[in-house]
């Protein structure tokens, strides 16, 4: 059978794709796993990638940090809109221009001062409620989705992190809480996480929280169960004095979150002593930790870790777990070294020369683990904060994560029909590339399979879709760095009014009337709505 040169070239691209797989986060060397190699006639189109822009795609990018406590400055947004930066000619940056999300640390008692009263409710005007409104309004104005982490353990805080009504309910049932002394004088209490009253109250709070924030238009993801030291789910203290309630509590809280947050991703900590009474034990780890993390992953949980860049606490065990799940679930990273808390001698003892070098170490750990997010940690003393350090001591890595870390998808080569017959059939050949180390997590159960690759016939006057064709075999979660993936898509044209149209491609959100939901990394020919226009086509 005779084929046009451009058709032969497309088949060769598919063969070459298998030879191009490379990179530390590539799982497969199969670059042609998208469909059979069929002849496709039409016009050949190449797409130039955009390697620079912040695309603000789901579960991807830099994350600003904030909280609701007194450590948050009233001029938080002003500080971050004019952050001094010696790395750019203007001398300052608007930090949100580099980010996709804002993380808010939530201490339970701040968010729920009385039973049934929540700071997001209309009419509640505590200082924490004012801060939440300020952060949410600022994030919305700057195009940032929200992320939440929780704390329900008072150790290491100077006030009670759990609402007083919880203790009253526990003690009314004849049980106790445990007490700690923080600093020199603060005496605080914490419930045992296996206590039935704690679980009842915490579940009530989480369901109320989800009623407000289990909304993908507002929230990017949820993380941090709140249990254990710093809410990171280690160093737990159970009523039995040992680890015997550990797995039952783990099952309870993961089931609660899986049932409660159905529309936004949820994350479990990757910690070698997860749920255990132990915080750390040299190079040892609990073999049950990986099994428990797998249980959470099987329930639909994503991953997070809070020790990136720390050679002791982010070591081979943590790296191997994140590598194991790197294309099943996305990972959120948080740097472990905190400039305001750790001395220069401490980081030098970890092999770093200065704080800029720490940032490099965090970046390298993040890229090696194929993470989807990195953190801009906040401190009200700006020059002591990690965000200032990133922009003044490691700016190149801020840009590198945007360019190379975040998933960055585009169809580099396509063959599209120049003519269609209404009521007939047609084929499109297309190949997709991911320029980033992280993967696009469209396989998350909370996304309900809503992201689809769609080819559109656009009205050339309005750039509005007239007809859409969905290639169900093209799954963005399958596109990994170094492994271009090709497809041959044959479809029924259906009924289309005769006339001239323009081919376009997009990754749409079917829950939003097929609006573009994941921005394609194309440099040119992108409509304001996110469609990448490709070539002209006539329908007869």
N, C-alpha and C positions, 0 to 999 in steps of 0.2 A: 504494500500500500504506500502510495506516494504521500509525503507530508511536506508542508512548507518548512522552510528553515527555522522559523520562529517556533514551530511546534516541536521540532527535534530539540531545539535549545531548551525548551521547558522540561522535556524528559531528562535531558542531561543534568539540569539543575537538581532534579530530584535524586539522581544517582550520586551527584557530588555531595549532596547534603549529608549523606551517611558518613562521608569522609571528613566533614567539617566539625563534628562534635568535639568540643574541648571545654576547658574551664573547670575549676574546682567544684562547681555546683551542678555539673551535668550528670544526670543519672543514666542516660541512654546515649548510645552513639547512633541511633536510628534516626536519621534526618528525613526519611521519607515514609513515615508511619501514618500519614493522614488519608490515604486513599489509593486506589489503583491507578496505574499509569495509563491513561487513556488519551487518545488524540483530542486536542481541543483547537478548533479553528477560531481565529479572531485577531484582535489587535493586542500587541504586547505592550504592557505598561510596567514601568519601574517606578518605585516610590523612594524618594530621598528621605532618610531618617532624620528626625529631630533628636539630637543627642544632648541638648542643653536644658530645655524647658522643664519647669516644675509642672508635672501633669496632674497632680492631685487625684490620683486614682484610688479605688477602694483598698484599704489596708496597705498603704504604701507611702513612704516618705519620712521626712523629719517631723518630730513631735515636740511642740513647745510644752513646757511643764508649768503647772501652777497648783495652788492649793487654796483652801478656804480659811486657813489659820492666820494668825497675826503676822506671820512672816511674809505675807503677800502685801506688797506696796499698793497704795490706792492708785498710784499712777503707773500700774503694771504695763498697760498698753502703750503709754507714752514712752516708758523706758525702752520697750522692745521695738517701737516704731522708729526710734532714733538711737540705736545702739552704736556706740563708737566702734569703728572698725578701721584699723590701719591698712587693711588689705585692699580697699577700694578707693578710687580717686575722690569720691564724695566725702570720705572720712566717716561715714556712718551707713548703716543698713537698716532696712525695715525687716526684722527677722521673720515675720509671718510670710513674706514673699518667698522664703526658702522652704516653708513648711506646708504640711497638709492637715495637721491635726493639733489639737490642744488637749493635753492630759490634765485632768483635775483630780487631785488626791482628796478622797472623801473620808473623813473620820466620822464614824457612825453618829456620835452624839452631836456633832456639828450639824449634820443633815437631818436629824430626827430628835429635836430637843424634848418633845413630849410624845407620848403614844398617839399615833394618828396625825401628828403635825409634822410637816415636811417643808424644808426651806424652799422648795420649788412651788409650793402652793401659793395661790394668790392671797395677799393680805399678810403673809408672814414677812417680817421686816427685821429679823435679826441681822447682826453684822455679817454672819456667814451667808444669809440669804442675799444681802446686798452684793457681796462678793461674787456669788454664783451668777446673779443677774448681769453684773459687770463683765464677767468672763464670757458668759454665753452670748451676750450682745456683741462683744468685741470679736469673738470667734466668727459669728455669723457675718458681721461686716467685712471680715477679712477672708471669707471663704473657707474657714477651717471647720472640720468635723470634730466632735468631742470624743475623748477617751476618758474612762474612769478607772481608778484604782481605789481599793477600800482598805480601811484599817478598823479592826474591832478588838484590838488588844492594847491595853493601856501602858504596858511596860515601855520604858524609855520616853514617856510623855509626862508633862507636868500637870495634866488634868485628866479626868476620866473620859476615855474615848467611847465608852458604851453608855447609852442613856440610862438615867437613874431608874426609870420604870422597869428596866430589865432586872436589876438587882432586887427590886421590891418583889417582883414575881418569883424570882428564884428563892428568896428567903421566905416568902409566904408558903412555898411548897416544902419548907424544912430543909433546904439545901443551902450551900455556901458558895461564895465567890472566893477568889484568892487575891491577896494584897501584895503590892510591891512598893518599894521606896525608890523614887527616881531622883537623881541629883542629890541634893543635901537634905531636902525636907519634904518633897511632894510624895504623899502616900496615895496610891491609886489602886483601883480594883479592876479585875478582869473576870468574866465568866469562864468556866470550863467549857470548851467547845462541844463536849459530849452531854452537856446539861440539857434536858428536854425543854426547859423554859427559854434558855438562850436560843435554841434552834427554832422554837416557835416564833419568838420575837424577831430573830434575824430573817427568817423566811417571810414574815409579814413586811419587814422593811424592804427586802429585795423585790418582793412582788409589787410594792408601791413604787419603788424606783423604776422597775421595768415598765410599769404602766405609763410612766412619763418618758423614759429614755430608750426603750426598746424600739427605736425608730431610726432606720438607716438614713433618713434625711437629716437627723441631728447627730447621731452617734456613729463613730467608726468602729470601735470595739470596746469590750469591757474586760478588765483584768484585775487580778489581786483579790483573792477570796476574803482577805481581811483577817484571817485566823493566823495565830502565831506571831512571832516577833516581827515588827515592822509591817505586819500584814502579809508577810511573804511565805507563810505556811511552813515554817520550820520552828524549832525550839518550842514546840507546843507543850502545854501543861494540861493533862487530863485529870479528871476527878479520881481516877484509880491510882494515880501516881506512876503509871507505866504506859506502854504503848498499846495496850490491849484494845482501846476504843478506836485506834488510828484508822483502820480501814472502814469501819462503819461510819465514822465522821466524814471521811473522804467521799464515800459513796453518797452520803446524805447531801453534802454541799455541791458535789458535781451534778447529782440528779436535780437538785433545786435549780441550779443555774441553767442546765440544759432545758428544763421545763419552762423556765421563767423568761429567759432571753432567747426568743425564737427567731428574731429578725436581724440581730447584730451579732458579730462574732464574739466569742468568749475565750479567755486564755487561761491556761494553767501554768504555774511556775515550774520550770525545769530546775529542780533542786535535788541534790543527791541524798538529802534526808527529809524529803517532803512528807509532811504530816507527822514527823517523828518528834520525840522530846529532845533530840540532839540538834545542835546548831552546826557543829563541824567537828570532825575527828581526823585531823591530818589528811592523808591521802585516801582514807577509807571512804566507802560509800555503802549505803543500804541497798542490797540487790532488789528489794521490793519497790524501791523508788521508781525505777524504769517501768516496772509492771504497772504501778499505779498511774503513771503518766500515760502509758498506753491505754489504760482503761478510759482515761479522760479523752484522749484522742479519738478513741472508738465512739465516744458519745458526741463527738463533733467539736472538741476543744482545740483551739490554736495554742501556741506556745509563747512563753515570755521568760526572760532571764535577766537578773539585775546585777551581774558581776562582770560584764564585758570589760576586757582590758586588765583584769586582775589575774595574774598568772597562777596564783594559788587557788582562788575560788572559781575561776573559769578555766578549767583544765581539760584533760582528755575526756573525762566522763561526760561533762557538759557538752563538749563539742561533738562527741559521738552520738549523743541522744538527738541533738539538733540536726545532725547530718542524716540520721536514720529517718526522720520525718520531714525532710526538707521540701519534698514535693507533695506531701499529704496535707500538711498544715503550715500556715505562715508563722513566722516567729517575730516577736517584738523584743528589741534589745534595749538595755539600759546600762550605761557605764557604771562601774563599781567605785572608781576613785572619785572622791568629792573634794574639790579644792579647798572649800571652807572647813572641812573636817580632817583632812589628812595632810601631814607635813611633807615637805620636800624630801626629807630623809626616808619617809615611808615609800614614796614612789621610786626613789633611787634604789632602795632595797629590793624593789621589784624589777629592777633593770632599766628604768626609765631615766633619762637625763634631765628632763624638765616636763612641764605640763603639756606643751605642744607634742612632746614625744608620747605622753599618755594618750592623747587624742589619736595619734597614729595607731597605737596599740589597740584602742577600742575599734577603730575603723577596720583594722586587719582581722580582728576577731569576728566582727560583724559580717564582713565579706566572706570570710571562711565558713561562716555558718549560714550563708544565704538569707540573712534576715530581711524582713520587709520594712522595718522601721528602725530609726535611731533617735536618740533623745537630746534635746536642748534643755539641760537641767537649769533650774532657776535659783537665784539667790538675790534677795533684795539689795545686797551690797554687790552691785552689778559686776565690778571688776574681780570679785571673788567667785563668781559663778561660772559654771561650765559653758554657758552660752557665749559669754564674753571670750572665754578661752578658745572655743571653736573658731570664732570669727577673727580673732587677733593672733592666735598662735597656731592655727591649723586650718586656715580658710580653704586651702586646696582640698582637704578631705571633706569639707562641707559640700563642695562642688562635685567631688568624685562620687560621693554616695548618691547624689541626684542623678549623675550621668550613668554610673555603673552599678550601683547597688539596687536601686528601685527597678522593678520590672518595667520594661520599655518595649512595647509591642508594635510591630508594623508589618504589613505585607510587602516584602521587597520586590516581588515579581508576580505579575498576574497576566493571564490571557483571557480576554473578554470578548463576547460576540459583538460585532458591529451592527448586526441586524437581528431582530427578533420577529417571530410570527405569532400574533395573538392566538392563543389556544395551542401553540406548539410546544416543543421542548428545546432546551439549550443547555450549554455547559460552560462553566468557568473553571479555570485552573488558577490556584493561588497558593503562595508559599509565605509562611509567617516566620518572623525572627523575633527573639527576645534579646535585647541588648543588655539587660540587667541580670545580676546574679540571683535576685529573688524571683520567685514564681508568682504568677497571677492566680490568686486562690479562689477561682470561680467554682471550685468543687466543695466549698464550705456548705454544710447543710443549712446554715442561716441565710444563705443567698438563694436558696430554693431554685437553683438552676435557672436563674433569671437572666443571666448575661449570655447573649447569643451573638454570633457573627452573622451580620445581615448585609446583603447586597441590595442596594436601593436603585430604583429608577427615579431620578430627581427631575422635577420640573426645572428646566434651565433658566427660567425667569425668576423663580422664587427660591430655588434650592430646597424645596420641600419634597419629601418622598411621595411618590404616586403609587408605587408598588414595592413591597419588600419580599426578599427571598432569603430564608434562613438556612444556613449550612449547619445542620445539627452535628455533623461529624467533626467540625472544627471547634475544639475546646481550648480556650486560652490557658487553662491550667496545665495543658500538655506542652506548652511552648517554653523550652528551657534554653538558657544561654549556651551557644555553641552547637545547637541542634535544630537547624531550620526544618520546619515541618510543612509538607505540601499536601494539597488536596485537589481532587477533581470533583466538582460539584455539578451534578446534572439535575435539572429541575423543570417542572411544568411552568410555562410562561404565564398561563392563565389569561384572563380577559384584561387587556390593556388597550385603552384608546390609541388609535394610530397616531403617530407623530414622532417628533424628535425629543430625546431625553438624554440625561447624562448619568453614566454609571457612577455609583459611589459605594463605599464600604464603611461600616461602623460596627462597633461592639455595643449592642443596645441593651437596655434594661427593660425586659418585657413587663415588669411591674409598673413602669412609667410610660405606658403607651408607646413603647419602642423608641423612646428618646435615647440618644447615645449615653451610655453609662460608664464606659471605660474609654478614656481618650487614647487614640492611636498616636504613636510617636512619628508622625509625618511632618516634614518640614514645610511643605508647600501644599496648596490646594485643599485647605481645611476650611469648611464652612463654619460660621459662628456657632452652629449647633453641634459641631464635632464630626460631621461626615467628611470623609476624604474622597474628593472627586477624582475620577480616574480617566474616563474616555467617553466619547459621544456614542450614542446608539439610536438606531431608528427602528420603530415598531410599525409593522404593516399588517 
